[in-house]
Amino acid sequence: MFNEETWTWLENVFRNTSSDELLLISSGIQVIYDDVIMKERWDLQSRLRLYKLLDKYKIHSLILSGDIHFGQIGERQGLH
């Protein structure tokens, strides 16, 4: 979903985010779910890479994703 420069930037943001902060992440393209038939969504590898970075840096986050056609609220459990 991102080029390597953007992934590096994002990891630096996560690295510099305090463990007591809540990071709001938003995307106009579906990030969270595969159970919805949507052509515009993050591919599995990119989504897992994002989740692994969130876990690596223990980021407390809220992910808002979707567009004017579809939206969801859900909870992601750890990748254990």
N, C-alpha and C positions, 0 to 999 in steps of 0.2 A: 504494500500500500504506500509506503514511504520509500524515498531513496535513502542511501546510507548516511548522507549528511543530515537528513531530518531525524533519523533514528539516533544518531550521535547527539544531536541537539536535545531530543526528548530525554535521552538517558542522563544528560547533564542537568536538565530541569529536575528529574527525579532524584538525582544524587544530591541536589541542593535544596530539596524539600524537607522540612523538618517533620519528624514523626508525629508531631501533634497538630499538623496542618491537614486540612481536607482539600484535595486537589479535584477540581471540577474539570472533566474532560468532555468535550463535545465534538460531534461529527455529524455532518449532514447525510452521511451514509451509515447504514446499519452496522454496528460493531458487534453486538452481543450475541444474537441468536442465529442458529442455522435452521431452526424448525419453521421458518417463515419463507415462503417462496418469493424472494426478492432478488432481482437481478443486481441491484446496487447494494452491495454489502462487502465488508472487509473479508478478504480470503482467510482461510483457517490459519495459515502460517503467520500472517501479520497479526491476527487477533491473539494467537498464542504467544507471539513475541512481546506484544504489549502486556499481556497478563504476567508473563515471566518477569518483565521489568518491574511491574507493580509489586510483585511478590519479592523480588530481589531487594528492592529498596524499602519494603514495608510501607508502601504508600497507601494511605487511606484515600479512597477516591469515589467519586460519583460519576458514572459515565452516562451522558445524555446523547442518544443517537436516534437518527431517523430523519424523516422529511415530512412534508405536508400530507403524504399519503398514508403513513404508518408510523406508529410509535409504540414503545413497550417500556414497562418498568419491570426490572427483575433484579435478582441477586446472584452474583458470581461467587461461588465457593472457591477455596484454595485449589491449587493445581496438584496437590499431593498425590 
